[in-house]
């Protein structure tokens, strides 16, 4: 999965079909907590972007 810009949880699920929704959510949460990703928005409009892409 090579996205330029932002992506959603649905994009991550489509890119990793062997993972369930809860696994993807946990991975995204961990990546946001450790600073790898930045979460933009909330709820159904949540998008993620690499933190180094915002600098």
Sine and cosine of phi, psi and omega as CSV:
sin_phi,cos_phi,sin_psi,cos_psi,sin_omega,cos_omega
0.00,0.00,0.93,-0.38,0.01,-1.00
-0.86,-0.51,0.99,-0.12,0.04,-1.00
-0.96,-0.28,0.67,-0.74,0.15,-0.99
-0.98,-0.21,0.80,-0.60,-0.04,-1.00
0.99,-0.16,-0.63,-0.77,-0.08,-1.00
-1.00,-0.10,0.31,-0.95,0.10,-1.00
-0.56,-0.83,0.30,-0.95,-0.03,-1.00
-0.94,-0.35,0.15,-0.99,0.09,-1.00
-0.88,0.48,-0.59,0.80,0.02,-1.00
-0.90,0.45,-0.61,0.79,0.07,-1.00
-0.89,0.46,-0.67,0.74,0.01,-1.00
-0.91,0.42,-0.65,0.76,0.04,-1.00
-0.90,0.44,-0.64,0.77,0.01,-1.00
-0.93,0.37,-0.56,0.83,-0.01,-1.00
-0.98,0.21,-0.35,0.93,-0.01,-1.00
-0.77,-0.64,0.95,0.32,-0.12,-0.99
-0.91,0.41,-0.29,0.96,0.00,-1.00
-0.99,0.17,-0.18,0.98,0.00,-1.00
-0.99,-0.14,0.54,-0.84,0.07,-1.00
-1.00,0.07,0.19,-0.98,-0.03,-1.00
-0.86,0.51,-0.68,0.73,-0.04,-1.00
-0.92,0.39,-0.56,0.83,0.04,-1.00
-0.92,0.39,-0.68,0.74,0.02,-1.00
-0.91,0.41,-0.68,0.74,0.03,-1.00
-0.87,0.50,-0.69,0.72,0.00,-1.00
-0.90,0.44,-0.66,0.75,0.01,-1.00
-0.91,0.41,-0.69,0.73,0.03,-1.00
-0.89,0.45,-0.67,0.74,0.02,-1.00
-0.87,0.49,-0.70,0.71,0.01,-1.00
-0.90,0.45,-0.67,0.74,0.00,-1.00
-0.92,0.40,-0.55,0.84,0.08,-1.00
-0.94,0.34,-0.69,0.73,-0.02,-1.00
-0.90,0.44,-0.62,0.79,-0.03,-1.00
-1.00,0.06,0.02,1.00,0.12,-0.99
1.00,0.01,0.07,1.00,0.01,-1.00
-0.96,0.30,-0.65,0.76,0.03,-1.00
-0.90,-0.44,0.42,-0.91,0.14,-0.99
-0.89,-0.45,0.73,-0.69,0.02,-1.00
-1.00,-0.02,0.75,-0.66,0.03,-1.00
-0.89,-0.46,0.79,-0.62,0.01,-1.00
1.00,0.09,-0.14,-0.99,0.01,-1.00
-0.46,-0.89,0.28,-0.96,0.01,-1.00
0.90,0.43,-0.64,-0.77,-0.04,-1.00
-0.94,0.35,-0.28,0.96,-0.02,-1.00
-0.99,-0.12,0.27,0.96,-0.01,-1.00
-0.94,0.34,0.75,-0.66,0.10,-0.99
-0.81,-0.59,0.39,-0.92,0.02,-1.00
-0.83,-0.56,0.55,-0.83,0.03,-1.00
-0.60,-0.80,0.55,-0.83,0.06,-1.00
-0.88,0.48,0.72,-0.69,-0.05,-1.00
-0.88,0.48,-0.58,0.81,-0.01,-1.00
-0.95,0.31,-0.24,0.97,0.04,-1.00
-0.98,0.20,-0.29,0.96,-0.01,-1.00
-1.00,0.05,-0.20,0.98,-0.07,-1.00
-0.99,0.11,0.00,0.00,0.00,0.00
